[in-house]
Amino acid sequence: MAFLLKNPPSPACLRLLPLELMQRYSVLPVKYDDNTGYLTVAMPSAVDLELVQELQMATGILVQPVEADPDSIAEWVQTFAAHSESSFGAKQENGRAVSAVARLVDEIISEAVQTGASDIHFEPGEKVFLVRFRKDGELQIVRKLPVRLISETVSRIKIMASMDIAEHRRPQDGRIHFGDGSKAVDIRVSALPTDYGQKMVLRLLDKGQIIHRLDSLGMLPNQIEMAEAEIHKPYGMFLITGPTGSGKTTTLYTLLQMIRSSKLNISTIEEPIEYKLDGITQTAVNTKIDLTFAAALRTLLRQDPDVIMVGEIRDSETAELAIRAALTGHLVFSTLHTNDAPSAIARLIDMGVEPFLVASAVNFIMAQRLVRRICPKCGGKDSSCLACGGSGYKGRVGIFEMMKMSETLRDRIHENVSTSDLRKLAVAEGMKTLAEDGLEKVKLGLTTESEIAAEAVM
């Protein structure tokens, strides 16, 4: 016999299940038993065990399903969504009821946005649920939550990011568009299974923070002159190297904005698109439909491009296509994960690109790192400084290693000499290493020797 929905559920009962799930699955919480710990939920089919499991994962509460008329459920859910806080006792935002955990997640994200954090880590443990912010490259603990909130917090973030809340054994990725009234940010979400639950890492992408000038990145006048000369060449490859989090993407966007013009067809292939740029065609990689970097690049070359940005060269096919594009009249920007500029040559050759093709196509390689900038207000000397929180640092500055391809270097690459030999030749021709550039910025009072030692070989 179908359950009859006659009376409205209590406000406390309604707050136990996110409205998003009620609307998505056409379900309604109708009763919570404090003695047994069961939440009775009306749903179209009481034998839908997969749905029951999903609801239990989302709430952390045992669910007792009861079958009810789908139209009746939908009517009650619609009524719940439309009514104000005074009707149901739940906080309403944009017509939606928001649980305490949902408000907590919004509060944490808003705090991260306002304080300039680049990442939020939700880390489940045996005895505590940690929340950490990454600021200026370092992680800081900002919350210690009870472990009972792990399941509901993870589910809330997954709902916001349009991820599968029932999947807890495999990694997942998602995206959130978040606005707190003062600022809007895009957030990349990554879920990773651990022993104590799923760790969620949120990368905050503030569209208003795109750098428009190379000196704001930390480049010195002679470095800016070198980079500007290279980005205005009609063809060839401009490579940026460094580990994850070294600022490669920010530099790429800055360079593209500098050459953006109505006379040029500039196209990008990214994973994902981190910032939207007016006047530039941007394509996001989607491996689920086999839209890889290589597949997108192959198609893009038939779109009459002048300038191409490939977010990252990861495999031999992408490397080969990018190199050949640079040799056939296109200016190609891309990134590689290598420790320094000369190592990028060996990396491309290891991917299967012939040395003579690398020598002919690559114009310029720039390795970079980010180091913490000395607080401009206290000079790093005031432990009570509000601007830097007493850390002595505020913001970050780049250090760079720029290798411009000379004919001599091209000849040595064609001969397939070692990376160490290439490095020695590049230094002899005037290349300043990461450490040397860093020490120059120490002299300028921008950072400290300890910061340089942590990022570059001294």
C-alpha positions, 0 to 999 in steps of 0.5 A: 500500500502506498504511503499517504502524504497528508501532513507536512514533515517537520522542519527538523526532518526536512533539514536532514535531506538536501533540497537538491536531492529531493528535486533530483530523485523526487523523494521527500523525508517524512519522519525521523525516529530519534530512538532507532535513528531511521529517516523515513523517506517517501519515494516512487519505489520502496525497493530502489536499493541503489537510491536508498544507498545514495541517500544514506551516503548523502546524509549519513543517516539510515534510510527507511524507504516508503512508497508514495505517489510520485505526483504527490511527492513532487507537489510536496517538494515543490511546495517546500522549495517555494515556501519561505523560512517561516513556513519550514524553519530552514534557512532559504537562499535563492529559494532553496533550503540550506542545511547547517553543513551546506552553510558551513561549506559556503562559509569555508569557501567564502573565507578562502576567497576573501583571504586569497587562498588558492586551494582548500583541502578537506582531509578526513582522518580517524579523529578529526576532519581537517580543513586547510587553505593553501596561501602563498604556496603553504598549507595552513589549518583553518578548521578542525571539524568532527569526523561525523561531518565527513560524509555530509560535507563530502556529499554537499561539495559533490552536489555543488560540483555535479559529481556522483555522490554514490561513487566513493571508491574512484577518484572524481573531478567536478567544477563549481561556480561560486559567488558570495555576493562580493566576488565570483570564482570558478572552483575545480574539485577533485575527490580522492578515496582515502582510509577515512573517507574521500579527500576533497581538494578545491582549486579556486580560480579567480577570473579577476586575478589574471595578470596583464603585465609580465613585471607583475609576475616578477620578470625583470626588464631584460627578461620582459624584453626577451619574452616580448621579442619571442611572443611576436614571432610569426611561428615556432614554439614557446615552452614553459616548464616547471612543476605543478603549481609553479604558475605556468598557466598564469604566465601563458594567459598573460602572454596570450593577452599581450598578443590578443588582436582582432587580426589573429586567430588565437585558439587554446586547448586546455584541461580545464579552461581556467579563465575565459579570455575574450577574443580567443577560441578556447576548447576544453579536453574531455577524455570521456568522449575521446577529445584529447589534446592530440585529437583537439589539436589535429582538428584545430589545425584545420581551423586556420589558426595563427596562434595555438596554446596547448595546455600541456604536452603529455604524450608523443602524439601531442608532442609530434603534432605541436612540433609540426604545427610550429614548423608549418607557420604557427606560433605554438605555446605549451608547457612541460613538466621538467625541472629546468629549461634545458631538460625540456629538450630531452623530454621532447626527444624522450617522447619520440620527437626527432632531435632535428625537429625539436632543434628546428621548431623550438624558439624559446624555453622558460623554466619558472618557480614561485617563491614567497614575496617579503611582506611589503608592509612590515618587511618581514620583521613584524610578527604582529603584522596584520597584512601577512599574519606575522609570517613575514611574507605576502603574495608570491613572485616568480623566478625564471630561467630563459633559454633562447635558442641559438644556432649553436644550441640548435646544432648541439640538439641536432647532434643529440648531446646531453642535457648537461652539455646543453645547460653549460652551453646555454649558460655560456651564452648568457642564460641566467639559471633559476638560482641566479635569478632568485638571488638577484631578487633577494638583492632587490629585497623581494624574497629571501635566500631560504625561499630560493633554496627551497625552489632552485639548486643553489 
